Amino acid sequence: MKISELSAYIDGTIVCNADKADKEVYSAFSSDMMSDVLAFVLDQGVLITGLINPQIVRTALMMDIECIVVVRGKTPDEAIISLAEANGIVIVTTKKNMFETSGRLYSAGLKA
């Protein structure tokens, strides 16, 4: 699914790198613990998290994650957005919680 479609499924807003929203992603991982992301992510293109600190972008870079979905209505600050923009990572925000976001995207075809 394209990142733009992903955003629509979760009533999301693309906050940076909207020009990359046509990228295809096939799987996702949900966690607020970046140590779990580092330990368990194999081939996920999307990180779903409630964290809003620069570590989410740095972790995404290390794991080749192309899109970060920030849940629970949280908004990343300019430092996070700038870091993501500089590294080509799309950030999507949604007011939905992590459980509903994960469920919607799984139902839409993203795999774990």
N, C-alpha and C positions, 0 to 999 in steps of 0.2 A: 504494500500500500504506500502511496505517496504521503509525505509528511503533511502536506496540505489536507489530505483526506483524514489523516489521523487527527489533526486539529479540529476538523469539523465534527468527528465522532464524539469528541469530548467537550464540545462547546468551548474550544480553546482559542487563545490569541497568540499569534506568532510575534515574539518581541524582538527577535534579531535573526539576521540571515534569512529573511523571507525569500530572497532570490534563490535559496537552496531548497525551497519547500517542495520542489518536484522530485527530489531524491526518493528512491524506493527504500523502504525499511521492511523487514520481514519478521523481526522478533523484538521482544522487550524484556526488561528486568526491572522489578519494583523493589526499592529499598531506600531507607534513610541511613543505612550504615555503609559507608564507602568501603570499609574493609570487606564486607560481603560482596560488593560489586567486584572488587579486585580478586576475591577468592573464587567466585562462582560464575562470573560472566564468561561465556565462551564465544558467542557469535551474535550478541544482541546489538541491534542498531539504535535502540531507544532505552533511555534510563528514565524511569518514573520515580520521582522523589519529592519529599516535602522540605528538603534542605535548601537553603539559599545562602551558600557561601562559595568562595572560589574553588574549594575542593571538588565540587560537583563537575566543574569544567575540567579541572586537571585530571580527575579520575576518568572522565569521558575520553579525554585525549589518550590516556594510557591504554584504554580498552577499545579504541577505535569506534566509539559510540558517536553516531551522527546527530542525534537529537536528544535533548533533555526536556522532559515534561515536568514542570513544577506544579504540584497539586495544592489543594486547600486554599486557593486564592492568594497565595504568597507571590510577591513580586521581587525578582532579583534586582539588586542595585546596579548602578552604572559600572562598577568595577567588574562584576560578574558578566554583565552584558558585553562590555568591551573585550574581555578575555575570550568569550565565546565567539564574538564577531571576528576577532583576529585569527581565530583557529578554525573558522568555518563550521562551527557547531550551531545548529538551530535550537533555540529555546522557545518552548511553547508553555504558556501558563493556562491553568484551568481552575475554576472554583470548586470542582468536584474533588472528593477525597480520593485517596490512593486506591481503595478497594473498588469503588465505582469506575474510576479511570481505567484500572487494569482490566476489569470485567468487560467494559465497553470495547476496549481495544482487542481483547481476546476474542470476543464475540464477532468482531469485525474481520478477524482473520490473522491478527498478529499472534505469533507463537511465543512460548516461554523459552 
